[in-house]
Amino acid sequence: MKEEMHVEEHVKLWNLATIKIWDVRHVVVGADESIYAYRFPVSGFIYTVRGNATIKLDDTMYVIDQMQVLHGGKGVWMNISLNEDSFEFYLIFYRANLSLSNTRENQALLRQHVPFHLQYAFAPGYPMDLYDKVQRIEQHWERTDVFSKFQVKTLFYQFINELMRQLSAQGIETAKPDLVAQAVRYLQENYMLPVMVDPLAELLDCSAGHLSRTFKKETGSSLITYLTRIRMYKAKELLLHTDASLQKIAEAIGIPDVIYFNRLFKKHVGLSPGRFKQKCIALPTGQNNAIKESELSIVSPMHRGYDPIDDNYYQYKPKGESLTSMRSRKPVALLLMLSLTLLISACSPSQGSSATSSNGKSGNNAPTTEVAQSNESAVQERVVKHPWGETVIKGDPEHIISLFPAATDYLLALGIVPQAASSNEEGSDQFPTYLSDQLQGKENLGWQVDPNYESILAAEPDLIIGQDFMSDAYDSLSKIAPTLLAEKLQDEQGIIRMKTSLLHMGDMLGKTDQAKQVIEEYEKKAAEAREKIKQSIGDETVMFLRLSDKEVRYYSKRNYEVLYDDLGLTPPVSIPDPTDSMKVISMESLPSINPDHIFLLSSDENETTELQKTAVWKSLNAVKNNNVYIVDYGLWFQGPGGPIGQSKIIEEAVSFLTQ
């Protein structure tokens, strides 16, 4: 997709980025040579010096003369065919990193404009200014002393500065890389390897969740399903055109276990490999393939180039020789095992599953639990029926994992300590602050809103506890281990009821008595706190606000029953309807609400400071009377809905409102 280059925004991001020069090469391609299917290991610039050639970056073709600049992002495919006797150019590979500590404004800017990934080509108005810097970069790169390496980076920044200045004057169009086309191409060329979503996403410079969602949206199937189709197509080719054994064929398509291969082939083709060969071997070529190649390919096939397992698996020949690439064949046993497990699971029918509701809500329907004795052993089985099907739990699971903070809260409240649990937010390796003391020494699975099946498989669970919004992933999770989804159940007003939700979870886990005990203790604690607060502030109004990306968000009772029902706090008259969790309001509307107390949630100290400087903020009664309470983000944003979280919110609310 073509779009106009936003040079000023690109300059801002170049200024924020930390740059590492990856490699610099001066290449001369001879008359009988070409460069075919070379994948960029990182982002890179091409600066042409002599000759004329056709350069193809992914599916975009450029006819290039001397003294022109091209740019491609990490993972882009490059083909060069000569239009003259020789073609000379420089390649500068670099890696740009932006710190996670950058402001949300900068992160939003990065989501809209990613100069390090874009493809473009242009003829500079003043080519010699750029050529001088490129030539000097290459000269210093060849030297080994530290000053020369430092000079390379200095000259690169000068090159970028001059490049941006000239781009700004010319108004160049850029092309965003086709993420799905690149992924499909990689699958077609690497089907014989253990293909994993995370390394592929790293290669394409995106998150695994974004890659999976985009791929499914554009192709109609998951990455794993698409890979399986390719492998089955290749297996049929080998069955029909070679006398290789089933073991050899299975290994050739990336499935070393011949039993798995046989089962997978029969599921997708409808016949066992042997039966397929017997029935189809006599048919003319072109009539014996149930899957045509056109069904698998949305991009033209290319040879293998860069391997994402190691960024160093590429090299150039000395000056004057053509560009080549190398591949490591190192065994990757763990990744292969995980890939095969997920691959086979994703293509197998879900045992005991049934049609599910689209939103995962179960209303007031309690789970049905049946207890049965296994014929094979003395292990007791429980069958839990729920909106997503049935889950069979054998014995007492010892290796339970939790995929979301609310689910972890339920488990800990019921006396179950998960062996592994999700982190508190995306990009973090920390547990939720209010639960971390109970999770010491346990494995952190990272953020699992979009389940990372590799990390879940590696945890080797015998029971998975997810959250109800993960309903789309339920079948896949169930093929790894028995899976239950914790539910935040709502009443008729739309308010999430913690006690109902906890009792529901306790029933599924066979912990009903424990759940009732937790609820009894919680109600006693809430009643005592409610009385203390009533004596302290009476009917004064209490507002819950959150600052997020320069928005002021006014929260309803939906997630905060703990404040307005359990503690009996008086909300402002204007509180949003609980059918919505919150509404965005303007700063100017705050004086009309003018609460007596404000609980303020913000993850950005700078945003809070800027808010506190405004005249509107200073005019509020809560501010004048020093009744604004800055609350812990982890507890007050993730804690509501969980018995431990709400208990700790009660403690903090009492401390704030009775001081």
GILINQUI-V868331 format. One record per run of one state. SS is the DSSP state (alpha for helix, beta for strand, coil for the rest). FROM is the first residue (numbers start at 1). LEN is the number of residues. If there is no record, write none. Layout:
SS & FROM & LEN
SS & FROM & LEN
//
This chain:
coil & 1 & 1
beta & 2 & 3
coil & 5 & 2
alpha & 7 & 10
coil & 17 & 1
beta & 18 & 12
coil & 30 & 5
beta & 35 & 5
coil & 40 & 3
beta & 43 & 8
coil & 51 & 2
beta & 53 & 5
coil & 58 & 2
beta & 60 & 5
coil & 65 & 4
beta & 69 & 4
coil & 73 & 4
beta & 77 & 6
coil & 83 & 4
beta & 87 & 11
coil & 98 & 6
alpha & 104 & 9
coil & 113 & 6
beta & 119 & 4
coil & 123 & 4
alpha & 127 & 15
coil & 142 & 4
alpha & 146 & 25
coil & 171 & 2
beta & 173 & 3
coil & 176 & 3
alpha & 179 & 11
coil & 190 & 7
alpha & 197 & 7
coil & 204 & 4
alpha & 208 & 12
coil & 220 & 3
alpha & 223 & 19
coil & 242 & 4
alpha & 246 & 7
coil & 253 & 5
alpha & 258 & 12
coil & 270 & 3
alpha & 273 & 8
coil & 281 & 12
alpha & 293 & 4
coil & 297 & 17
beta & 314 & 3
coil & 317 & 6
beta & 323 & 3
coil & 326 & 7
alpha & 333 & 14
coil & 347 & 6
beta & 353 & 1
coil & 354 & 14
beta & 368 & 6
coil & 374 & 6
beta & 380 & 7
coil & 387 & 2
beta & 389 & 6
coil & 395 & 5
beta & 400 & 3
coil & 403 & 2
alpha & 405 & 9
coil & 414 & 6
beta & 420 & 2
coil & 422 & 14
alpha & 436 & 3
coil & 439 & 4
beta & 443 & 2
coil & 445 & 8
alpha & 453 & 6
coil & 459 & 4
beta & 463 & 5
alpha & 468 & 13
coil & 481 & 2
beta & 483 & 4
coil & 487 & 3
beta & 490 & 1
coil & 491 & 5
beta & 496 & 1
coil & 497 & 1
alpha & 498 & 12
coil & 510 & 2
alpha & 512 & 26
coil & 538 & 3
beta & 541 & 8
coil & 549 & 2
beta & 551 & 5
coil & 556 & 5
alpha & 561 & 6
coil & 567 & 3
beta & 570 & 1
coil & 571 & 11
beta & 582 & 4
coil & 586 & 1
alpha & 587 & 7
coil & 594 & 3
beta & 597 & 6
coil & 603 & 2
alpha & 605 & 9
coil & 614 & 1
alpha & 615 & 4
coil & 619 & 2
alpha & 621 & 4
coil & 625 & 3
beta & 628 & 4
coil & 632 & 1
alpha & 633 & 6
coil & 639 & 4
alpha & 643 & 15
coil & 658 & 2
//
